[in-house]
């Protein structure tokens, strides 16, 4: 899934130790899609590499985040997570548009 919008908030870095004794770190950002309803989306980054990429972005930038969305059940209730794995500044990577236009079917390259 891709989340695109304006970066409005970067939350504090969270750290801890898992039950297995491994250190972990997580940072969450809030994206405003500009939609009229349900416009805010919180996306988390787990691990040093992903957090490093996330920290290249600044509040106010239009960003694009590729993420995994999943749910888990706990005591009969479901909780959702949105974990980002690729964070980019949209203005640095504008969408490439097709520039090949033809009206002649005989001019196809195949």
KAMONOR-V327965 format. One record per backbone hydrogen bond with DSSP energy under -1.0 kcal/mol. NH is the residue of the N-H (numbers start at 1). CO is the residue of the C=O. Records with the same first field share a line. If there is no record, write none. Layout:
BEGIN
NH = CO ; CO
END
This chain:
BEGIN
3 = 65
5 = 63
6 = 32
7 = 61
8 = 30
9 = 30
11 = 28
14 = 26
16 = 24
18 = 22
21 = 18
24 = 16
26 = 14
27 = 45
29 = 43
30 = 9
31 = 41
32 = 6
33 = 39
41 = 31
43 = 29
44 = 82
45 = 27
47 = 25
51 = 47
52 = 48
53 = 49
54 = 50
55 = 51
56 = 53
57 = 54
60 = 7
61 = 58
63 = 5
64 = 88
65 = 3
66 = 86
67 = 1
68 = 83
70 = 81
72 = 79
74 = 77
77 = 74
79 = 72
81 = 70
83 = 68
84 = 44
85 = 66
86 = 66
88 = 64
90 = 62
92 = 89
93 = 89
107 = 104
END
